[in-house]
């Protein structure tokens, strides 16, 4: 998917999204502070950076599943 812009987070919040999980590395997010934009909308921001297929380990997937399971629901 393409990178959402700061204005996009208000739209997803309006649709009931309460948690954003970012899989991109910090070096890929140069245009704005995504964490700040998400938290400014009152949503939870979780960073799980994955830079290559080799980094998509069971540990990363297990953490992503745990974060999703614990995330606030609409």
N, C-alpha and C positions, 0 to 999 in steps of 0.2 A: 504494500500500500504506500501511497505517497505520504510525505511528512505533513502532519496537520500544522496549520499556522495558529498563532495566538487566538485569533477570532473563532477558530473552529471549536475550541473547547467549550465555549458557551453553548454552541449548538448541540454538542453531544451530551452536555449536562442536561439540557432541556429535554432530551430524549431518554433520560433516566440513567445515564452512565454515571457511576460513582467512583470508579477506580480506573486509572490509566497505568498500564504496564509498558514501559519503554524498553525495547530490546536493542536500541542503537547505542553506540559508543558516544561519549561526550564530544569527541572530535567531529562527529557527524552533525551535531546540533550547534551551528554557529550563528544562526540568525536571531535567536531569542532564547530566553531562559524558559525551557519547557516546564520544568518543575514549578517555577514561580507561576507560570500561566495556568497550570492545572490547579495548583493549590489556591490561587486567587479565585477560582470558581468553586472552591469548597470541596473539591474532589481529592481523593488519595492518589499520590504519585509514587510509583515503584520503579526503580531502575534495575534492570537485569541485562547489562550490556553483553552482546554476543557479536563478535567481529567476523567469524567464519564458521562454516559448518563443523569444523573440528572442535570449536568451542561450545557447540550445542551438546553438552554432556548430559548424562543422566542427572547429575547434581543440579545443573541449571534447570532442567525440565522438572525435577522434583520440587525445586524452590518455586518455580512458576506455578505449578499445580497447587502448592501449599498457599501461595499468595492469593491465587484465584479462589480457593476454597474459603479463605479467611476474609476475603474482600467484602465490604458492605454491599448488600443487595437492595435493589429497588423495593 
